[in-house]
């Protein structure tokens, strides 16, 4: 049975980007996604959250970029829930 998923959420110097660090590998090679139709499952789950513009993932790290008019308080809980569904 895999270890329980942990997600650490940290701010970045960019107020419109937030860092999500997981105890799972999200991508061996760095990938940026903006289109849910062409995205990896974890990226597609994040890109369907209202206000999310793009995501980048490599190793155990995901950067989520949002629209300036959307608050992180609206995105972070949805992002954590989406990641928990993808990385069971």
C-alpha positions as CSV (number, residue, x, y, z in Angstrom):
1,X,0.0,0.0,0.0
2,X,1.5,3.4,-1.0
3,X,2.4,5.9,1.7
4,X,-0.4,8.5,2.4
5,X,-0.1,11.5,0.1
6,X,1.3,14.6,1.7
7,X,1.0,18.0,0.1
8,X,3.0,21.1,1.3
9,X,1.7,24.4,0.0
10,X,4.1,27.3,0.0
11,X,4.0,30.9,-1.4
12,X,6.5,32.0,-4.1
13,X,8.0,35.4,-4.8
14,X,5.3,35.7,-7.5
15,X,1.9,36.5,-5.8
16,X,0.1,34.7,-8.6
17,X,2.0,31.4,-8.3
18,X,1.9,28.9,-5.4
19,X,4.2,25.9,-4.9
20,X,2.8,22.5,-4.1
21,X,5.3,19.8,-3.0
22,X,4.1,16.2,-2.9
23,X,5.7,13.0,-1.7
24,X,5.0,11.6,-5.2
25,X,6.8,12.1,-8.5
26,X,4.5,14.2,-10.7
27,X,6.8,14.4,-13.8
28,X,10.3,13.0,-14.5
29,X,10.9,15.9,-17.0
30,X,9.6,19.4,-16.4
31,X,6.3,20.0,-18.2
32,X,4.2,23.2,-18.4
33,X,0.4,22.9,-19.2
34,X,-2.2,25.5,-20.0
35,X,-4.7,23.3,-22.0
36,X,-6.5,20.7,-20.1
37,X,-7.1,18.7,-23.2
38,X,-3.4,18.1,-23.7
39,X,-2.4,17.8,-20.1
40,X,-1.3,15.0,-17.8
41,X,-4.0,13.8,-15.4
42,X,-2.7,15.8,-12.5
43,X,-2.4,18.9,-14.6
44,X,-5.8,18.4,-16.1
45,X,-7.3,18.2,-12.6
46,X,-5.7,21.5,-11.6
47,X,-6.5,23.3,-14.9
48,X,-10.2,22.7,-14.4
49,X,-10.2,24.8,-11.2
50,X,-11.7,28.2,-11.9
51,X,-9.0,30.8,-11.9
52,X,-6.0,28.5,-12.6
53,X,-4.2,29.6,-15.8
54,X,-1.3,27.2,-16.0
55,X,0.7,24.6,-14.1
56,X,4.3,23.3,-14.2
57,X,5.5,20.1,-12.7
58,X,8.8,18.3,-12.2
59,X,9.9,15.7,-9.7
60,X,7.7,16.2,-6.6
61,X,7.0,19.9,-7.3
62,X,4.1,21.6,-8.9
63,X,3.8,25.4,-9.6
64,X,0.2,26.6,-10.0
65,X,-0.4,30.0,-11.6
66,X,-3.7,31.9,-11.2
67,X,-5.5,34.8,-12.5
68,X,-4.9,38.1,-10.5
69,X,-8.6,38.5,-9.7
70,X,-8.9,35.1,-8.0
71,X,-7.9,34.5,-4.3
72,X,-5.7,31.6,-3.3
73,X,-8.2,30.8,-0.6
74,X,-10.6,29.7,-3.4
75,X,-8.0,27.6,-5.3
76,X,-5.8,25.9,-2.7
77,X,-8.5,23.6,-1.1
78,X,-9.7,22.6,-4.6
79,X,-6.2,22.0,-5.8
80,X,-5.4,19.8,-2.7
81,X,-8.6,17.8,-3.3
82,X,-7.9,17.4,-7.0
83,X,-4.4,16.1,-6.3
84,X,-5.6,13.7,-3.7
85,X,-8.0,12.2,-6.2
86,X,-5.3,11.8,-8.9
87,X,-2.5,10.5,-6.6
88,X,-4.4,8.0,-4.5
